[in-house]
Amino acid sequence: MTLLQLRYLCEIVERGMNISAAAQALHTSQPGMSRQMQALERELGVTIFLRARRRILGLTETGAQVRDVAVADL
């Protein structure tokens, strides 16, 4: 887990679960941000986002806890 991944997670939440908007705000690419979030989920062994097809609907309960830790660390 990196600080960059935690920053990405916080920005995605701030942008209403919109990865494209979060990527634009952080001057990075949407595919790169998506890969980082998938890597974070694999590393932690948990699902962070509630998804429907290709959309993020919200955070899982565990995802909310990860975000709380991220906010405290940033």
C-alpha positions in Angstrom: 0.0 0.0 0.0 1.4 3.4 -1.0 0.4 6.9 -0.1 -0.3 7.5 -3.8 -2.9 4.7 -3.7 -4.5 6.1 -0.6 -4.6 9.6 -2.2 -6.3 8.1 -5.3 -8.9 6.4 -3.1 -9.7 9.6 -1.3 -9.9 11.6 -4.5 -12.3 9.0 -6.1 -14.6 9.3 -3.1 -14.4 13.1 -3.2 -15.3 13.0 -6.9 -18.5 11.0 -6.3 -16.9 7.6 -7.2 -15.9 8.9 -10.6 -12.5 7.6 -11.5 -12.2 9.8 -14.6 -12.9 13.0 -12.7 -10.5 11.9 -10.0 -7.8 11.2 -12.5 -8.3 14.5 -14.2 -8.1 16.3 -10.9 -4.8 14.6 -10.0 -3.4 15.0 -13.6 -3.0 11.3 -14.2 -4.7 8.7 -16.4 -7.9 6.9 -15.6 -6.5 3.5 -16.6 -3.5 4.0 -14.4 -5.7 5.0 -11.5 -7.9 2.0 -12.0 -4.9 -0.3 -12.0 -3.7 1.2 -8.8 -7.1 0.6 -7.1 -7.1 -3.0 -8.3 -3.6 -3.5 -7.0 -4.6 -2.0 -3.6 -7.6 -4.4 -3.4 -5.3 -7.4 -4.3 -2.7 -6.4 -1.8 -5.1 -5.9 1.1 -7.2 -8.9 0.0 -10.5 -7.0 0.3 -13.0 -5.4 -2.0 -13.0 -1.7 -1.6 -15.6 -0.6 -4.1 -19.1 -1.8 -4.7 -19.4 -2.2 -8.5 -22.1 -2.8 -11.0 -20.6 -3.8 -14.3 -18.1 -1.0 -15.0 -19.5 1.5 -12.6 -18.4 2.2 -9.0 -21.5 2.5 -6.8 -19.9 3.2 -3.5 -17.5 1.8 -0.9 -17.9 -1.5 0.9 -17.9 -1.4 4.7 -14.2 -2.5 4.6 -13.6 0.1 1.9 -14.9 2.8 4.1 -12.6 1.7 6.9 -9.6 1.8 4.4 -10.7 5.3 3.4 -10.8 6.4 7.1 -7.3 5.2 7.5 -6.2 7.0 4.3 -7.7 10.3 5.5 -6.0 10.0 8.8 -2.6 9.2 7.1 -2.9 12.0 4.5 
